[in-house]
Amino acid sequence: MCLIEELGYSEENKKLYCQKCIIFVKTGKCEFLKYLESNVSVDLNRDHIQEIMIDDCGY
């Protein structure tokens, strides 16, 4: 299992742990990270999430 899966994804964890990852160092690619980064960027840009948060606050 990837350390980021256990510790949680963040830019700081990526810098710390991916530099030591054999797959990442040899190929420069990480499918799991690509998946996480695409989910993080998609989730942050959704209007849908803002609507849910507003509804939960009772507005």
C-alpha positions as CSV (number, residue, x, y, z in Angstrom):
1,M,0.0,0.0,0.0
2,C,1.2,3.5,-0.8
3,L,2.1,5.7,2.2
4,I,-0.1,8.5,0.9
5,E,-3.1,6.1,1.2
6,E,-2.3,5.6,4.9
7,L,-1.3,9.1,5.8
8,G,-3.6,11.1,3.6
9,Y,-3.0,13.1,0.4
10,S,-1.4,16.5,0.6
11,E,1.3,18.4,-1.3
12,E,3.6,18.0,1.7
13,N,3.1,14.2,1.9
14,K,3.7,14.0,-1.9
15,K,7.0,15.9,-1.6
16,L,8.1,13.8,1.4
17,Y,7.1,10.3,0.3
18,C,7.0,10.3,-3.5
19,Q,10.6,11.2,-3.8
20,K,11.5,7.9,-2.1
21,C,8.9,5.8,-4.1
22,I,10.8,3.5,-6.5
23,I,7.9,3.6,-9.1
24,F,7.6,7.4,-9.0
25,V,11.4,7.9,-9.2
26,K,11.9,5.4,-12.1
27,T,8.8,6.3,-14.2
28,G,7.9,9.7,-13.0
29,K,4.3,8.5,-13.0
30,C,1.9,7.5,-10.3
31,E,-1.6,6.4,-11.3
32,F,-2.9,6.7,-7.7
33,L,-1.6,10.2,-7.4
34,K,-3.2,11.2,-10.7
35,Y,-6.5,9.8,-9.5
36,L,-6.3,11.7,-6.2
37,E,-5.3,15.0,-7.8
38,S,-8.1,14.7,-10.4
39,N,-10.6,14.1,-7.6
40,V,-9.2,16.9,-5.4
41,S,-9.4,19.4,-8.3
42,V,-12.8,18.3,-9.4
43,D,-14.3,18.3,-5.9
44,L,-13.0,21.8,-5.1
45,N,-14.4,23.4,-8.3
46,R,-17.9,22.0,-8.0
47,D,-20.8,24.4,-7.5
48,H,-22.8,21.4,-6.2
49,I,-20.6,21.2,-3.1
50,Q,-21.2,24.9,-2.3
51,E,-25.0,24.3,-2.6
52,I,-24.8,21.4,-0.2
53,M,-22.9,23.4,2.3
54,I,-25.3,26.3,2.1
55,D,-28.3,24.0,2.5
56,D,-26.7,22.3,5.5
57,C,-26.3,25.7,7.2
58,G,-30.0,26.3,6.9
59,Y,-29.9,29.1,4.3
